[in-house]
């Protein structure tokens, strides 16, 4: 069997290890659910224009898991599990890549994918809709990649994944040639050209948003590399998808001895929208390329449509870009002081502004290859509080991002951080199961049950 070492995940610049520390294991906390406290979440229109500046809910810190799916912006617990299934996919795909990088053995990575598929099988409801479709897509792609890495490809013969399958087969059989490479690249270009990639903020309501989730996951799983980190630092949009396809084109060209195009790079630049726009509830979408729609909300206070605040954001982006150019380490102190300024306003929705600012810090530092600094920026999100708890598996999300940063930095704690992300995610899912079983034993609608609105 030929060596697959060349296909292992690309090692990036090294850095000093930076550990995300929490004062207490966040996922261990379970909130005392106070139904008398007004809740403001997506189900109440918080992420649908206009988002109020303040609410009693934002002055209440539940302190942990809340046993009500509406609190997480979903109509059912299956909807919550659907979103966490995406987190599991991110975590375990990164673990598989890291295993391949460390061991140079694709069979070990295949075992991780098989285990992921088995876990996801137990999370697929029979109700249909996005709650069924997304974990099924993720499960099937894990099985596909497990078979691919084990040298037993099956199923997919079309699309970008079909081209990757043929490419891997030629590598195993040592039949790559210039002619084969040209044929594969032609097929890849045709497959990519046939795709009409949606604008990721073009949805109208809750159901439309979830339908877009399905579309984006399908496009991502068709293009994803099972062994290399090719996701963007930022959103999985049309440009990110094109870069993933081009990375495969480069691999094919290089393997066939053909002239390869230059690998596309993400632009390192703090922008006004990136620094001061609306974040989603899930930072894996905003920061680490997990497929998902962008937020479309407008803030009643500190929104970019307000001239004074926009000017402040423009100034912030200018200062951050200047510091990134001359002294990247100084970006952290600017993020800290600017977040403190936002925090000083005191109204509840300021947390959206702070979250977006920190997200942009992680994105741009990671794009610049300063993974050590990006990890420190990410750490500013701890300890979790207030609106953090409205995002399903918030701790697992942050640890997953940190694990990828560590892996791409070549840090020695990458495996441990991804394991921590998985542990936090598993605990959140156990909390969901317990809450669901408890509710089933008490007939009647869940407290505060309403229909979620769009982000």
Secondary structure as UniProt FT lines:
FT   HELIX           5..7
FT   HELIX           26..28
FT   TURN            35..36
FT   HELIX           42..44
FT   TURN            45..47
FT   HELIX           56..59
FT   HELIX           69..72
FT   HELIX           77..103
FT   HELIX           106..121
FT   TURN            122..123
FT   HELIX           130..149
FT   TURN            150..151
FT   HELIX           159..173
FT   HELIX           178..193
FT   TURN            200..201
FT   HELIX           206..223
FT   HELIX           238..255
FT   TURN            256..257
FT   HELIX           272..276
FT   HELIX           283..288
FT   TURN            304..305
FT   HELIX           307..326
FT   TURN            328..329
FT   HELIX           330..343
FT   TURN            344..345
FT   TURN            348..349
FT   HELIX           350..367
FT   TURN            368..369
FT   HELIX           371..379
FT   TURN            380..381
FT   HELIX           386..390
FT   TURN            392..393
FT   HELIX           394..409
FT   TURN            412..413
FT   HELIX           414..440
FT   TURN            447..448
//
